[in-house]
Amino acid sequence: MTEKNDVIEDIIEKAKPIFGNMTFGAVMGYCSGIALQKVGKALAVIVGIGFVGLQTAASMGYIVVDWEKIRGSVVSSID
């Protein structure tokens, strides 16, 4: 069992320079990437719930869209 500990200690000693090169910026970059990923997912859920809410309100008649007015505005802005 002593030989096994020596092998593990040798691996740890060999890996120290590799881990020593890991800088504060790399760790902060990784952490900010994970944080932005979580914020992005939460934002996507909020936008999705808002879209479903608006579509539900439109289908129930709470929101009425005047498509002729929209068509006229788009055509006049293109011309």
Secondary structure as UniProt FT lines:
FT   HELIX           2..20
FT   HELIX           24..59
FT   TURN            60..61
FT   HELIX           67..78
//
